Amino acid sequence: MTRKYKPLAQEEGDPSGPIVLHGSYQVELLAGGSSQTVLHNPQRSPHNYHRKEFTEQFDLLQRFFGKLSALNRAVNRIRFLKRQLADVQKRLEDGEKLTCH
C-alpha cells in the first residue's frame, strides 16, 4: 500500500488488536454499503493468564484502540481542513470573489 503521508507512529509486529478471551464471537464487517457477519471461535492462548487479569488487559487495550481511532479521525479532519484552507487561499490569490452562505 502506498501512502501519501508518513504515519505518525510505526507499527511493530501484528497491528490486528488485543488478544481476546476464548469463546464465540460474532464479527461484522461493513464496507461500501455492504455487510458480512461471521462467527469466530479463537483458540486458547498458550499463555497462562488469569481471567481477571486478562479481562483488565483487554479492557485497557480496547480503550487505547478507541483513543487511537479518535486521534486518527482528528488527524484526518485536520488534513481535510488544511486542504480546504489551501483551496480558499489559492482562490483568493487568483482574485476570485468569495461569498458567504
Secondary structure, 3 states (H helix, E strand, C coil): CCCCCCCCCCCCCCCCCCCCCCCCEEEEEEECCEEEEEEECCCCCCCCCCHHHHHHHHHHHHHHHHHHHHHHHHHHHHHHHHHHHHHHHHHHHCCCCCCCC
